Amino acid sequence: MTRLLSTANHQMSLFYTLLGSFIAIILLLVSIHSFAYTFFRHNLKNEIILNSSLNLDATAANYEKHIKLIRSFMLGYLFDNDTEILRRGNPMNRYNVVVNVQKELGHKLNNTLLYVNNIIYYFPDDDFVIERDGTRTAETMFSKFYASPAYGAEFWDREMESDASFKIYPAATFSSDTAFERHPLGLFLPILVKNAFDHRFAFIVLLNGEETYEAFHQSKPDSGFYILGPDREVLFSSSDRFPLPKTIAAKTGVGYVRADDNYYFYRTAPETGFTYFEVVSNAGLAAQIHRLNLIIGALLAISLLIGLAVSYYFSRRFHNPLANMIRSVQSLNAMGGPAGRGSRIKEFNLLHSVLSDLSRSNREYHEDLQAKNTLLQQFAYMTKLKKIHISGTPLQAALNADEPYRFALTQIDFKGRFATEITNTPHRALNTYKELIDAHFSGLYEDSLTFQLEKDQILTILFDKSGSEGAQFEGLDALARLLREDSVYCNFTIAVSPVRHNSADFAETYQNVLDLIKQRRLGEDVQIIAEWRPQPALMIPSPSEENELTANLQSGCDDVTIPLVDQLLDQLAKAGAMARQFQDFAKEIVNKTLKIMYAQNISIHSFTEGGSPYDQLRACHTLEQYKAFFHRFLSRSAAAVQAKRSETDVMTKFVMEYVEANYGSDLSLDAIAGKLGITGPYLSTYFKEKTGTNFSDYILTVRMNKATEMLRETDLKIQEIASLVGYYTVASFNRVFKRFTGITPSEFRRHHNRLKE
């Protein structure tokens, strides 16, 4: 025993010996790492400067190569057969050539590696341009579709007199400023390409400055980039944070200088004469070095901690088996006494230890299974309720076939006051109500189970061993009193099933309480529904009342429509209609009104307030609320109809208003021209000149705007919307809508609904 105890002491010293050896190795590695880092830090700044120089070299080479590519690409266009044909005559008389040119432009500009936004055929003598989206006058092109204060039509007329055949101008921001939209197009570098001796035709290439910068230059934090022309004019700058001093801007060649606490790297390209500058803040370099110091220091500290932890772990792993053996020997020595109090055999004690571990593991697994049993039980009940068939061995719900049970289904509808006064989200509030209902019933019924099935429904399964058949049972009125305290924020509907004795009726009982939930009447209180009442058969409105309502909605007579709708609502209340029937009736009136508004080309934004009318309808829970909603809604719709009838027009306005008023009809250029007493081609040219938009494009825009508005604001079917905007088949409507917006109508509506939620 003395030898064993001395061995135990030796093992303890072995632990510290191993740990000390590991620490010595770690410290050696840290010292090597620190020496390498010290050496590296002295050369870091020079490496960063060299890297910036190489980066600018690569950027200049990329820009020069791309400019050469653009020059070669446009020279091919300049001597193209179609270009020669357009240059020799009036381009407006070469319609087929113009169409070919537009198609070719669309194909070439799809090449994203050119970074060219548009190529413009410019005929100054004819005041005519051709670009990827159509033809138009130069004034319209450079004042509306590609507008920039620096590059108007007068600027390009002056530049046509120059002898330059390829010239790049400073970058400027261009925007689209038409009657229908106004948004920036981007930062473009205009390029003029023409014959040096021909002042009647030129190409204007719009090179995307931001895309080329991102593609050709690897930017760094706290840095700026400039391109200067041969005359030292700034052609492009990535940022205004680092102004370029005149003394620096005058430099040419290759090199860098430090001034104003900044590093200025420059390189002059021999072919174009452009000088490329990169400005790097010295503070930025210092910040990079500081960040690197912090990162490497943190890595050293983490490495040291990990090394110490691993060393301790492995030392313990080496030491523990031997220590356990020593403790076992010490335990055997300490037992003593009669043989029955313990075993002197080491193997028996080892087996006892292993069995103790197994028993402890089994106890832990049992506790874990008990904790998860409730979740599995809820899942099993859900599969029964929903009639879901699971492959393999089905889960068994703990439902005794001979034990009576009943369902209590609680539906919770949140009111608008909840969103404005309660900070909690609806799903968290619903979970709170679930816990409240579970706590209430579990104190009254043994083995009751409460869980959430839908986003607004909580189901409680009660095992009523008394087998009472009454509709009202113990605790139901008390629960109603608890929930009634929150009735200002939520509507509570509790559907109660009769007592059932057979588990085979499980799904049927659930369906029964779902049907009972639909029996809710108007009101903002807690309603308990335990008996099925036949749904009243309603013929409201009658055919004559519906015709009268439609006629007065179309004419904007709210002094007739409002009393008529009030009368119909009173009829529903008198007939004992359910809340769901009131909601269906109200939606039908809203849909009818919206269809009339769209048919008369009236946007619902002009007469609705407080959000979508469908959202306002969902907030109506009493007869008075429905009447108040329709008083507002119908009076504003009538005002919009009457205001629409009072509008006047002139020639172009007549065309626009006729198209917007009849966008669902079969529109044609000749038909509208006939109404004005002019020819179709004249009307097309006149409309294009006045508005800058093709006649067919305008019709398409109006129809698609109306379609997107209906998809956002109404619940009309897509087939109905297609018919309202002039498409006879859903397929053709889907195809045109996707070409206009990039997505299908169904995807557009789903995306809008997700954003609204």
N, C-alpha and C positions, 0 to 999 in steps of 0.2 A: 504494500500500500504506500510505503514511503517513496518507492521508486515511481509509482504512478503520480503521486503528488508533485514530485520533482519534475516529472514530465509535463504536468500541467503548467508549472511555472515556466518551463522552457518554451511551451507553446505560446504563452502570453508574450514572452520576449520575442518570439518569432513573428508575431503579428506586428509589433512595432518595428522590427527589422525590415519586414516586407514593405510596410508603409513608408518608412524612411527611404528605402531604396527607390520606390516609385517617385517620391517627392524629389529626390536628387536628380533623377532622369528628367522630370518635368522642368525643374529649374535650369538644367543644362539646355533643354530645348528652348525655353523662354529666353535665355541669354543669347542663343544663336539667332533667334527670331528678332530680338531687340537690336542686335548688331546689324542684321540685314536691313531692318527698317530704318536705322539711323543713316546707313549708307544710301539707301534709296531716297530718303527725304531730302538729302542735299542735292540730288540730281532731279528732283521732281519738277521744280519750276522750269528748268531748261527743257525737260521732256514735254511739259505743257505748251511752252512756246513753240517747240519744234512741231508738236502735233497741230497747233493752230496754223502754222505756216503750211504744213502739208494739206490740212483741210481746205485752206484758201486756194492752194494750187489745184486740188481736185475740183473745187467749185468753179474756178475760172475755166478749167479744161472742159467741164460739163457744159457751161454756158456757151463757150466758143464753139464746141461741137454742135450744140443745138441750134445756134444762130446760123452756122454753116448749113445745117440740115434744112432750116426754114428757107434760107436763100435758094438752095438747090430745088427744094420742093416748089417754091413759088415761081421760079424761072420756068419750070416745066409747065405750070399753069399759064404763064404769060405767053408762051408760044404754042399753046394748045389750039387745035382747030376751032373749037367752039369759041374760044376767046377771040381768035382772028375774025370769025364771022360777026360777032357782036361789035367789035371795034370798027368794022368797015361800014356799018349801016346803023339805022335806028334800032337799038336793042328791043324797044317795045314792040317792033313789028316781027321779031323773031321769037314767037311764043314757044315753038317746039325746042329751040336751042336753049331758051331760058329755063324750061322745064328740065332739060338734060343737065344743065349746069347746077340747078338746085339739087337734083338727085345725087350728082357726083359730090357736091359739097357735103350733103348729109352723110354720104358713105365715108368720105375722107375724114370728116370731123369726128367720126365715131372712134377714131384712133386716139386713145387717151394719152399715148406717149408723145404726141405732138404738143400737148398742153396749149392748144389753140382753141379759143372759145368760138370764134367766127371768122370767116373770110368774106369780105365785102367787095363786090364788083362795083366800081365807082365810075359813072359817066357824067362828068360835071356839065357838059354842054346840053345834055338831055335832062339834067336834074333827075337822074334815075340811078337806083342802086339795086343790086341783086345780092341776097344773103341766104343763109340756110333756111330761114322760115318764110321767105316770100320776096316780093318786090315792093318798092315804095319810093317816094321822093326822098332826096337827100335831106331836106329840112325835117321831114317826119322821122327819118331814120336817126339823125343825130340830135334831135330835140326831144324825142319820145322813147324810142325803143333802145337806143344806146346813147343816152344823154350824159354829157360831161361838160362842165363849164369851160374847160380848156380846149376841147376838140369839137367845136360846132361845125356846121356846113361851111361857114365863111373861112374857118381855119384851113380846111382841106382844099377849098378853092384856091387859097393863096399858095399852099404847098404844091399844087399841081404845076405851078409855073417854075418850080425849081428844076435843076438839072440832075438832081440825085436820082439814082435808080433803085437804091435800097437804103432806107433810113429808119432808124429806131428812135422813137420819141419817148420822153419821160412818162413814167407810169402815172395813171390817173384812175380815179374811181368812177365807174360807169353805173348807170341805173336805168331801170325801165320805168317810164313815167307816162303811162297811157291813161285813158279814161276809166279803165277797169282795174288797174293795179298799179302799185308804186312800190318797188322794192329794189335794193342794190343788186347789181349783177356781179360785181367783183372789181379787183384791181388789175387793170390790163395795161400792157405795154403796146401802144399802136406801132405798126410797122408799115411804111409806105413802100410798095413795089411797083415800078413802072419802067417804061422805056425812057431813057434820059432825054430823047428828042420828041417824045409823044406826050402832049399835054392834054389829050382828050380822054385818056383812060388810065386807071390805076387800080391796083389791089390795096385794100386796107386790111391788114392782118391784126387781130386782137389776141396777143399772147398773154396767157394768164400768169400774172406776176407772182401771186401767192403760191400757186401749184408748182411753178418752176423753182421757186425759192425752196419750198419744202422738199422737192425731188433732188435738187442739185447741191444743196448746202446742208451740212450737219451742224445745226445751231447749238450753241451752248448757253447756259444761264449767264445773265449779265453780259450780253454781247449784242453787237449790231452789225449789219451788213449793208454795203453800198455798192452801186455800180455807177461809175462816172463815164461820160462820153469823151471823145477826143477833145471837145471844147470845154471840158471839166464841168459839164452840166450833169446834175444828179438824175440818172435814169430810173433808179430804183433804190428804195431804202426800206429795210425791214422794221425799223423802229425809230422813234424820235427821241429816245432816251439818251442817245449818245450822238450829239451834233458833231459834224465833221468840220474842224477848223480849216480856214482857207489855206494856211501854210501846209497842212497835211494833204488837203485836196489837190494841191499843185504837184505833188510828188508822182513820179513815174518810175517804171522799172520794177524791181523785186526787192523786198526787204520789210523791215518793220522799225517803228520808232516808238518811244514812250513819251507821252506828253499829257498834262492834265490828269495825272494818275490813271491813264489808260494806255493800253498797248494798241498801236495801229499797224496792222499787217496789210501790205498792198502788193498787187501784182498787175502789170500792164500786159495785155494780150497784143502780140505784134500784128495779127491779122485785122482785128476790128479797131484797135486803138483804145479799147475800153480798159479802164483801170478798176480793179475789184478791191474793195477795202473790207476788212473785218476788224471791228473795234471790240476789244476784250478789256473789261474793267480789271484793273489791278486788284481792286477789292474782291472781285469775283475769283481771281486766282488765289488770293489769300484765303477766301472762304472755302474754295475747293481743298486747299491744303489743310485748313482747320478741320473741315469735315472728315478728310482722310485720317487726320490725327485722331479724331474722336472715334471713327470706325475701327481703326487698327487698335487703339487703346482698349475699346470695348471688346474686340475680338481676343486681345491678349488676356483681359480679365476673365472673359467667359471660358477661354481655353484653360486658364489656370484653375478655375472653379471646377470645370468638368474633369480635368485631370486629377484634382484632389478627390473629387467624389468617386471617380472610377477607381482610383488607387485604394481608397478606403473600402469600396465595395469588394474588390478582388481580394484585398487583405483579409476582410471578414470571411469571404467565401473559403479562402484557404484555411482560416483559423477555426471556423465554426464546427466542422466535423470532429476535429480533435478535441475542442472544448466540450462538445456534447458527450463524447466518450468519457472524458474526465468527470463531468457532472454525474454521469450514470454510475461510475465507480464510486464517487462520493455518496450518491444516494443509496447504493447498496450497503456501503459501510455505515450509513446513518440509520438504516432500518433496524437492524438487530432484532432482539426480542424473539418471540415464538415464530415458527415457520409460517403460520397461517397469516401473519400480518403483512407479508410481502415475500417476494421471491428473490432468492440470491442468484437466479440464473439470468444472465444478461439478455438472452434471446427473448425470454418471457416478458421482460420489461420493455424490450423494443416492440414486441407485438402489441402490448398494452398501449404504448404510445401511438402506434399506427392506428389502432382501433379508435382511440380517443380522437385522433385527427379526422377519421372517417365519420364518426358520430357528429362531430362539430360541423363538418361540411354538409352532412345530411340535414342537420337542423337549419343551417343557413339556406339550403336549397328549398326546404319546406316553407320557411318564412317567405322566401321570394315568390314561390308558387302561390301561396295564400294571398300575397299582395296583388298578383296579376289575375287571380281567379275572377274578380269582379269584372275586369275588362273583357276576359274571354266569355264570361256569362252574358255581358251586354252584346257582344258580337254575335253570340249564338241566338239571342232573342231577335236581333236585327235581321239575321238570315231567315228566321221564321216569319217575321212581320212582312218582309219584302219579298218572300218566296224566292230567295236566292239559293240556287243549287251549287254546292261546292263539290269539286271532284275529290275523290279519296274518301276517307272516313269523316262523316259529318260531325260537327261539334254538337254536343248534347246540352240543351238548356236545362237548368235545374227546375223543371216544371213537372210536378206530380200530376199524373193524368186524372187522379181522383180528387185533387184539391181544388176547391172553387176559387175563382179569380175574377177580377174585373179590371178594366182600363180606365184611366183618367188622363185625357189628352188636353194639355194647356197650350193654346196659341197666343203669342204675344206680338202685338202690332205697335211699334213705336210711333209716337206722334211727333209733329214738328217741334213741340216745346221741349222734347227730350234733347234734340240736337243743339238747341240754343241755350239751355240752362244746365245740362248735365255734361261734365267733362269726360265721363267714361264713354267708351265706345260701345255700340249695341251688342257686339258678340261677348264682351266682358260682362255687360249688364245681364245678358241672357244666361250666362254661366252662374251669376249671382242668384238669379231667380231659380235656376235649377237646384242649386244648393239649398235655397230656402224651402222649396217644395219637397225635396228629399228629406230634409231635417224634420219637416212637419209630419209627413206620412210615416217615416221610419219610427217615430215615437208612438204611433198609434197602431201600426200593423207590423207584425214580425215578418221578416224576409221581404219587405217591399223593395222595389227596384225602380230608380228614377234615372233616365238618361235622355240625351238630346238626339232626336232623329233628323230633324230638318233645321234650317237656319232660324226658324221662328216657332218651332214646336218642341214641347217637352212631354215625354210619355212616362207615366207612372203605372207600374204593374202592382196591383194590390192582391195579396192572397188572403181572402176573407174567409176564415175558417168557420165563422158563424153561418155563412151561406145566406145572409139576409138578401131578399130580392128587391128591397126598396130602392127607388131611384136615388134618394138622398141617403147618404151613409155618413158614418162618424167622421168628423173632421172636415167635411167639405165646406160647410158654412163658415167654419173658422178660417179655412184657407182663403175663402172669398173675402172675408173681412181684412185679412192681412194684405191681400193684393189690392184691395180697394183704396188703400192709402196711397198707392202709386198710380191711380187711374188718371191723374192729370197728365202723366207722361206716357202711359201705355194703355191700350185696350186689351183686356184679358177675356178670352173665351175658353171655358172649361167644358169639354164634352165627356160624359160619363156613360160607360157601357153597362148593361145589365150583368148580373153574376152569371158566369159560364162555368161549366163543370168538365168540359172535355178539351184537352189540349189540341185536338185536331181542328178546333174552331179558332185557333190563335190568329191566323191571318184574316179570317172573316171578321172577327171582333175588332181588329185594328181598322179594317175598312169601314166598319160601322161608325167608329168614333170620328174617322176622317169625314164621313158624310154628315155627322152631327155638327161638326165644326162649321160646315157651310150653312147651317141653319141660323147663324147669328143675325139679329135684327139691328136696326139703326140704334145708335146710342153710344155713350162714352163711359159706360160702367162695366163692371164685371158681370158677365153673363154665364150662367150654368145651364147647359143643354143636356137633358137626359132622355128626352123622348123625341122620336121622329115626327115631324109635322109635314104633311104633304105640301109641296111647293105650289103656290097659287099659279094657275095658268093665266098669263097676262097678255092682252092685246093692246098694249099701250106703246106708242100712239096708234090710233085707228088710221086706216088709209086716208080718210079725209083730213084728219089732223096732221098727218105726216105731209100731205101735199100743201096744206096751209103753212106749215112750219117752213118747208123748203122754199116756197114762193117768197115769204117774208124775209128769210135769211138772205136770199139772192138780192132783194130790193133794199135791204138795210133798214127794215121797219122794226126797231126794237120795241116800240110801243105795242106791237102785236106779239112778237116772239117771246118776250119776257113773261107776260101774263100767261101765254099758252104753255110754256115750259113749267111755270109754277103750277098750273092746273094739272099737267101730266104728273108732276111729282106728288101732288096731293092725291091723285088717283092711285098711284103706287102705294102711298102710305095707307090709304083707306083699304086697299085690297090686301094688306098685310104682306107686302113684298119684303124680301130679305135684303140684308145689306149688300150681298153680292149682286142681286137684281138691280138695286139702285146704281151700283157701280157700272154694270153693263149698260144700263139705259143712258147714264151720263156720258160714257165713252162714245156711244152711238151718236149722241147729239154733237159732241165735240168733233168726231170724225166727219160728220155731215157738214158742219160749219167750216172745217179746214178745207174740205174738198171744194166747197163753194169759193172760199178765199183764193185758193190756188187757181181755180178755173178763171177767176177774175184778175189774176196776176197781182194779188195782194199778199205781201210778206206778213207772216203772223207776228213778226217782231214789232210791227206797227200797232198792234192792239193787244198784246199780252204783256203782263208784268208779273214779276215774282216767279219766274221760271216757267217750265213747260206746263201747259194746261193739264197734262196727264199727271204730273207730280202734284199739282194743286188738287186734282180730283182725289188722289189717294189720301189727302189730308181731310177729306170730308167724311164725317161720321154721324151727322144728324141731318134732319130734313132742313133745318134753318141754314146749315153750312152749305148744303147743295144749292139752296135758293140764292144765297149770297154769292156763291161762285158764279152761277149763271147770270145773275144781274150784272156783275162786272164783265164777264166774258162776252155776253151777247150785246151789251151796250157798246163795248169797244169795237167788236167786229162790225156792228152796224155803222159806227162812226167811220171806220176804215172804208167800208163800201161806199158811203156817201162822199167821203173825201176823194175816192178814186174817180167818181163820176164827174167831179168838178175840174179835172185837169184839162189843159189845152196843149196844142202841139204845133210844130212847123215841119218842113220837109224831112230833114234827117231825124228829128224827134218823132215824126209820124211813123217812120220806118221802125225805129227802136220800140216805140210803144205798141205798134201793131204786132211786132214779133213777140214782145213780152206778154201782150194780151192774148195772143193766139199760139203760144209756143207748143201747145198740144195738138195743133192742126197740121195739115199737110202744107207747109210753107214752100213757096218757090219764088225765084227772083222775078220771073215774068208776071206772076199774079200780083205781087206787090207793086211792081212798076206800072201795071195796068191801072191800079187804083190811083196812081199819081198822074197818069196820062203821059208817061215817058217810056222809053225802051229799057229792056233789061240790062244790056251792056252799059248804057249811060248811067243807070242807077247804080250798077256795080262799081263803075269808075268813080262816080260822085261820092258814093258812100265810103269807098276806100280812101279817097282824097281827104274827106272831111274828118273821118274817124281814125284813119290809120289801120283799120282792120278789114279783112276780107268779109264779105257779106255772109258767106257760109260759116266762117269761123265765129262770127257774132251769134248766129243762130245756135251753133253748137254750145257756145259759152253760156247763153241764156238758159238753154235746156239743162245743161249739166249743173248750173248753179241752182236751178229750181229743184232738180233731183236730189242734190246733196242736202238742200234745206229740208225737203220732205223726209229724207232718211234720218236727219237729226231730230226733227221736231215732231214727227208723227209716228203712229204705229201702223200706217198703211202698208199693205203687202207690196213687195217689189214689183209684182206684175201690175198692180194698180198704179204705182208710180210711173212705170214704163209707159203705160197707156196715157197718163196725164201729161207727160212731156213729149208725146208724139211718136212713140215707138210701138209698132204693132206686135212685136215679138220680144220676149224677155231676152232671148239669145243676142239679138242685135243691140238691145239696150246694154246688156252686160259687156259686150265687146267694146262699144263706144265709151262707156263709163270707165272701163279699165284703161283704155288708151288715154283718156282725159286726166284721170287721177292716179293711175298706177295700180289701183286695187279694184276688186269687184264691189258691187253695191252691198252684198252681204258682209264682206270684210270691213267696209267703211262703217256700216251700222254697228257691228260688234265692237270695233275700235272706239267709236264715239260713246257707246254705252259703258265700256270699261272706264273711259276717262270721266264720265259723269258720276259713276259709282265711287 
